[in-house]
Amino acid sequence: LANYIPDYMIPAYFVEVESFPVTTHGKLDQKALPNPVLTINSGKKIILPMSETETKIAEIWMELLHLKQVSTNDNFFELGGHSLKATILVTRLKKVFNVNISINTIFNQPTIQGLASVINKSRKDEYYSITLVDRNKSVYPASAAQSRMFTMNKLNSLATHYNITKAVSFNGAISYEKINTIFTILIERHESLRTSFKFQDNEIVQVIHNDVEPNITWFETDEEDLQKITEKFIQPFNLEQPGLIRLGIVKNIGKEHHIIIFDIHHIIADAVSLAILIKEFVALYNDIELPSPSLQYRDFSAWHNNLLSSQTFSKQNEYWLNALDGKLPILELPTDFQRPLIQSYGGDLVELQIEQNTANQLKKLSTESGATLFMIMLTAYYLMLYKYTGKEDIVIGTPSVGRTHIELENIVGMFVNTLALRAKPSAEKKVYDFLQEVKDISIQAFDNQDFPYDKLVQELRIERSVNRNALFDTMFVMQNGEVPELILGDLLGEWVPIYNAVSMFDITMEVMEKNDCLTIGLEYCTELFNRDTIERMASHYVEILNCIVDSPNTLISDIQLLTNQERDQLLQQFNSTLPVPKIERTVIEEFINQVRLRPHQTALICDEVKISYKELDEWTTDLAMSLKERGVGKENIVGIIADRGVSRIVAILSVWKAGGAYVPIDPEYPEERIRYILEDSQPLVVLTDKALPTSLIKPDKSMEINERVR
């Protein structure tokens, strides 16, 4: 009805009747109609399910969204649904109704009524369960994601960038013996925790072991800094040995305060897996019996590898090849440092809390636009990258849960896949229109999320680089999954922030949603960016969010990045009309004064070289006199081609003493670049600490910095 009539004309209640009562004249007898059975929930009118299909959908919604009651005209996303829960909803609907439902269907028909209508009209498909593989073997093919991680680990076996680490804090006594027993049970329950990897017959395989001892480190400390403790605890794993999970129990000396650290390699688990393990850990500690897992990861791996040749995967392959057709763009963000020749994974993290009013407005926009919070935050990230680079073709990576079959929900293993989302922001587009584009791109991507990232890279035949990732250099992650309760007996645990100082990409934008609050985290490569640069970037991202909620119909070209503080700095401080303070002394006069006050104290230190003020003064005076003999004086230019160090400082001071001005030229520049600068600046003399080819500078025009004429 919502597609044909205004909202105010849609009935508040629906009651199913066998037939309409009529009067003796054949007209509808309204008085004989049954009254609707009303249920009030938070002041909202409830429309009860009228069919078996609606009833089953309502039951799925209530379980998934943790609600006691839903109305058949409620909007799934307004009740707390998002992209991840939409994926789970699709898997459950497929099993219950044996129909092929897409995530796009959930967005187009976000109510129980709408979904029921689609399901009732859909052709029935046979539901295929994941079957158990032969349990008599211990060696099985690795999944595509596991193969990639094993290969990456071979390139750098001492790295910890694939470690997933979480920490929980408890105030009170805990049973060490019980924790050891529970950890042993978890290892027995989940084969992934008993898995190692190796090359066999030219392929990467996973080996399931029967008995694996729990790896628990117990230690006491008086250190308050958890980061220092975890840095000692987090170590590389040997993937060819079982036991790719370790537990750390930290007791604060003199206090009944404990921290439990979970450290697991990504090759056997993902974020959902770790949540499953912690949830089961808590349940077992509280003596709650758990049902035995019906499947293990090797069952999924075999099933998934077989699907790679299916028609479903063929269609998904076609989608991705079309989405990433043509020359793929390279995102060239302005960096503080030159990109290393080999990719570096050293990282740091900047976090920023989004103001509650902005967070509320973003959620309101989500309701009005039909886009999830993920899509809005992703749109803002595209816009920020566009503003920074001017690129109108941008690819951003984002993880997908990868559990597109209902039987995979509670299995521990590596399921997550990476999706390459390609969008094209441009100045003439409106923000709201671009948001709808990002929404469509996201929905299509999640509907095709089963196709492995590594296979896609192979299909695209991308030339790999040792200092970049294959398809993109930046990721966007939305953390809005359910967080398990942390109650051990009478103790209530708290999550402890922990960071592994690793960045897999140039920049990863992470948005965390918790208790209606939003926090952004920018993880960045420390070989490329300074921290203050990323802090500025985070503030610019927030400015874009404010612009989106304040003026969603504005043009992208009109979005402003500058904060109020930066705007004031540009308009007021940098353009101040206040009189310039009078300079009492020049740099050279200050230097000569230091020579007089402390002639034998060290003025310069470079590696093992130390030079006193007196020695530096004599050296620069000698060189300045030589420059004057060459005609250097006021307004004359001197070129300086010298490595960073003592020679460069000596050259600068000497030019100033001679009264000239200098042009610095990096000796690492290409020869053509150096020649251009010299021809453009026309220096009278060039000071250098190395021999230069005569094709660049004539011998009578150059002077060695080490030359001492007096």
Buried (B, 14 or more C-beta within 10 A) or exposed (E): EEEEEEEEEBEEBBEEEEEEEEEEEEEEEEEEEEEBEEEEEEEEBBBBBBBEBBBBBBBBBBEBBEBEBBBBBBBBBEBEBBBBBBBBBBBBBBBBBBBBBBBBBBBEBBBBBBBBBBBEEBEEEEEEEBEEBEEEEBEBBBBBBBBBBBEBBEEBEEBBBBBBBBBBBBEEEBEEEBBBBBBBBBBEBBBBBBBBBBEEEEEBBBBBBEEBEBBBEEEEBEEEEBEEBBBEBBEBBBBBEBBBBBBBBBBBEEEEBBBBBBBBBBBBBBBBBBBBBBBBBBBBBEEEEEEEBEBBBBBBBBBBBEBBEEEEBEEBBEBBEEBBEEEBBEBEBEBEEEBEEEBBBBBBBBBBEBEEEBBEBBBEBBEEBBBBBBBBBBBBBBBBBBBBBEBBBBBBBBBBBBBBBBBBEBBBBBBBBBBBBBBBBEEEBBBBEBBBBBBBBBBBBBBBBBBBBBBBBEBBEEEEEEEBBBBBBBBBBBBBBEEBEBBBBEBEBEBBEBBBBBBBBBBBBBBBBEEEEBBBBBBBBBBBBBBEBBEBBBBBBBBBBBBBBEBBEBBBEEBBBBBEEBEEEEEEEEEEEEEEEEEEEEEBEEBBEBBEEEBEEEBBEEEEEEBBBBBBBBBBBBBBBBBBEBEBEEEBBBBBBBEEEBBBBBBBBBBBBBBBBBBEBEBEEEEEEBBEBBEEBEBBBBBBBEEBEEEBBEEEBBBBBEEEEE
